[in-house]
Amino acid sequence: ASGMLGRSLMRLLSAVPETYQVVGTGLTRAEPPLRRLDLTDEGSARAILDELRPDFVVHCAAERDPDRADQDPEGVLKLNVAASGTMARLCVEHNATIIYISTDYVFDGGIVTEVLPPYGVDAPTEPVNFYGRSKRDGELAILAEGGPTALTLRVPVLYAQDCKDLSESASLTVAKSLLKTGEQTVDDWGVRFPTSVDDVAVVLKAILDLKAKDASSASGILHCSSGEFLTKYRMAIMMAEILELPSDHLRPDPNPPAGAPRPQNTQLDCSATWAALGFEHCFTPLRSGLESALRSFKETCRA
């Protein structure tokens, strides 16, 4: 719960203590009240489940950066795949329901499958990079080990209003291109659907509320994503307006970015989620969400 989504969900659930008693865990950033837990250590995972006997486990932990994933494949497989399967199996042993957070990068944008977005929950997965494959294999581990109540919730690139560093969010880090001098090329090829973690947390709480009444409901695979989209270049222009910074040094790059391969467009179809919940969530408008997320960085970015 030390990451963006975990922090948001902790705040939301902790606000209703009469309904939810929440315990958050973390590893490198675990500060009180979070409990320190290495998910790759089965003994530690089993011990905390023995102690807490939770009804639900929301598994947010992952290596989420495609480029970093390529640099440490063994560590990524331990966390994104093996630890996910272990947690799912332990949840079944402890009569707990696991909710696994996955990614739109399990889809290929049509490169191999020739299936184009938007992607429904049953669309074929064919990740184009190692990170996506690790998350897809994590999904398979959840399905194999998590029992009939387990849920995988796929989300796109996220941002938060409480980041202390722009680098924590793959969306907010785009603002760093505004701080560099000289001409900068920015990806104008990949289509992204930046979504606030607070929106995902609201949907997760609705899922938990539903599953508290019937654990078998809202199971399998669901999607949660804002429908607003833009490229990194268009996002940088929007951020320049918000931060009141010049953007005339930015140049749109129409080519696929360097580094780990990325799919061009992995838009998620969320209709199955709204059908399961009985309502369609109204997502935070992107511009107002970014204004809130960038507010604390405005003075330092303009210094």
GULUMZA-860574 format. One line per 8 residues: number of its first residue (from 1); for each residue x, y, z of C-alpha. Coordinates in steps of 0.5 Angstrom, whole numbers, always signed. Example, Ala and Ser with C-alpha at 12.3 -4.5 7.8 and 13.67 -1.06 7.14 Angstrom:
<pts>
1) +25,-9,+16 | +27,-2,+14
</pts>
This chain:
<pts>
1) +0,+0,+0 | +6,+5,-1 | +5,+6,-8 | +0,+11,-11 | -6,+6,-12 | -5,+3,-5 | -5,+10,-1 | -11,+12,-5
9) -15,+6,-3 | -12,+6,+4 | -15,+13,+5 | -22,+11,+2 | -23,+5,+6 | -20,+8,+12 | -25,+13,+12 | -31,+8,+14
17) -28,+4,+20 | -35,+2,+21 | -34,-2,+15 | -27,-4,+13 | -21,-5,+18 | -15,-4,+14 | -8,-6,+14 | -3,-4,+9
25) +4,-7,+7 | +10,-5,+4 | +17,-6,+3 | +22,-1,+1 | +17,+5,+3 | +14,+2,+9 | +13,+7,+14 | +8,+7,+20
33) +2,+5,+20 | +4,+0,+14 | +7,-6,+16 | +13,-9,+12 | +12,-15,+8 | +17,-18,+3 | +11,-22,-2 | +17,-26,-5
41) +18,-29,+2 | +12,-34,+3 | +14,-35,+10 | +13,-28,+11 | +6,-28,+7 | +3,-34,+11 | +5,-31,+18 | +1,-24,+16
49) -5,-28,+14 | -5,-32,+20 | -5,-26,+24 | -10,-22,+21 | -14,-27,+17 | -17,-22,+12 | -23,-23,+8 | -20,-19,+2
57) -13,-18,+0 | -12,-13,-6 | -5,-14,-9 | -2,-8,-12 | +5,-9,-12 | +9,-10,-18 | +15,-8,-22 | +11,-3,-27
65) +16,+0,-31 | +18,-4,-38 | +25,-2,-39 | +27,-3,-31 | +23,-10,-32 | +28,-12,-38 | +34,-10,-33 | +32,-15,-28
73) +28,-21,-31 | +29,-26,-25 | +27,-21,-20 | +20,-19,-24 | +18,-26,-25 | +19,-27,-17 | +15,-21,-16 | +10,-20,-21
81) +9,-28,-23 | +11,-33,-17 | +9,-28,-11 | +2,-27,-14 | +1,-34,-15 | +3,-36,-8 | -1,-30,-5 | -7,-33,-9
89) -6,-40,-6 | -5,-37,+1 | -11,-33,+0 | -15,-39,-1 | -12,-43,+5 | -14,-37,+9 | -21,-36,+6 | -20,-30,+3
97) -21,-27,-3 | -15,-24,-7 | -16,-18,-12 | -10,-17,-17 | -8,-11,-20 | -6,-12,-27 | -5,-8,-34 | -7,-6,-41
105) +0,-8,-43 | -3,-15,-43 | -6,-13,-50 | -2,-12,-56 | -5,-7,-60 | -6,-11,-66 | +1,-13,-67 | +0,-20,-67
113) -7,-22,-66 | -10,-17,-71 | -15,-15,-66 | -16,-8,-65 | -18,-4,-59 | -22,-3,-55 | -21,-9,-51 | -26,-13,-47
121) -25,-18,-42 | -25,-24,-46 | -20,-21,-52 | -14,-25,-53 | -8,-23,-49 | -1,-22,-53 | +4,-18,-49 | +9,-15,-54
129) +14,-14,-48 | +17,-17,-42 | +13,-13,-37 | +7,-15,-40 | +8,-22,-41 | +10,-22,-33 | +3,-19,-31 | -1,-24,-36
137) +3,-29,-33 | +1,-26,-26 | -6,-26,-28 | -6,-34,-30 | -3,-35,-23 | -9,-32,-20 | -14,-36,-24 | -10,-42,-23
145) -9,-41,-15 | -14,-36,-13 | -21,-40,-13 | -28,-38,-16 | -28,-31,-12 | -21,-28,-15 | -21,-22,-19 | -16,-19,-24
153) -17,-12,-25 | -14,-9,-31 | -12,-1,-31 | -8,+3,-35 | -3,+8,-34 | -4,+12,-27 | -3,+18,-24 | -4,+21,-17
161) -5,+27,-13 | +0,+26,-7 | +6,+24,-11 | +13,+27,-8 | +17,+26,-14 | +14,+26,-21 | +18,+20,-23 | +13,+16,-19
169) +8,+16,-24 | +9,+14,-31 | +4,+20,-33 | +7,+26,-29 | +14,+24,-31 | +12,+27,-38 | +13,+34,-34 | +20,+33,-34
177) +21,+34,-41 | +19,+41,-40 | +25,+42,-35 | +30,+41,-40 | +33,+46,-45 | +34,+45,-52 | +30,+42,-57 | +26,+36,-54
185) +23,+30,-58 | +17,+27,-55 | +13,+21,-56 | +7,+23,-61 | +6,+16,-63 | +3,+12,-57 | -4,+13,-55 | -5,+13,-47
193) -11,+13,-42 | -8,+17,-36 | -13,+15,-30 | -13,+18,-23 | -12,+13,-18 | -17,+16,-14 | -22,+14,-19 | -19,+6,-19
201) -20,+6,-11 | -27,+8,-12 | -29,+3,-17 | -25,-2,-12 | -29,+0,-6 | -35,-1,-10 | -33,-8,-12 | -31,-10,-5
209) -38,-7,-2 | -41,-12,-8 | -36,-18,-6 | -38,-17,+2 | -45,-19,+0 | -43,-24,-5 | -36,-26,-6 | -37,-30,-12
217) -40,-23,-15 | -35,-19,-20 | -30,-25,-20 | -26,-27,-26 | -23,-21,-30 | -25,-13,-30 | -23,-7,-33 | -22,+0,-30
225) -20,+6,-35 | -22,+13,-36 | -24,+14,-43 | -20,+20,-44 | -14,+19,-49 | -8,+23,-51 | +0,+22,-53 | +6,+24,-49
233) +7,+30,-53 | +0,+32,-52 | +0,+31,-45 | +7,+35,-44 | +3,+41,-48 | -3,+40,-43 | +2,+40,-37 | +6,+46,-40
241) -1,+50,-40 | -2,+48,-33 | +5,+49,-30 | +5,+56,-34 | +12,+53,-37 | +14,+54,-45 | +13,+48,-49 | +16,+51,-56
249) +22,+47,-55 | +18,+40,-56 | +17,+37,-62 | +12,+31,-63 | +16,+24,-65 | +11,+20,-69 | +15,+14,-69 | +15,+8,-64
257) +19,+10,-57 | +26,+7,-56 | +27,+2,-50 | +22,-4,-49 | +17,-5,-54 | +10,-2,-53 | +4,-3,-56 | +1,+3,-59
265) -6,+3,-57 | -9,-1,-51 | -16,+2,-49 | -20,-2,-44 | -27,-3,-45 | -30,-3,-38 | -37,-5,-40 | -37,-11,-36
273) -35,-8,-30 | -41,-3,-30 | -45,-9,-32 | -42,-12,-25 | -43,-6,-21 | -50,-4,-24 | -47,+3,-25 | -42,+7,-29
281) -37,+11,-26 | -36,+18,-28 | -28,+19,-28 | -24,+25,-26 | -23,+30,-32 | -16,+29,-34 | -14,+37,-34 | -17,+38,-27
289) -14,+31,-25 | -7,+34,-27 | -8,+41,-25 | -9,+37,-18 | -3,+33,-19 | +2,+38,-21 | +0,+43,-16 | +5,+42,-11
297) +10,+42,-17 | +9,+48,-20 | +13,+53,-16 | +19,+48,-16 | +18,+47,-24 | +18,+54,-25 | +24,+56,-21
</pts>
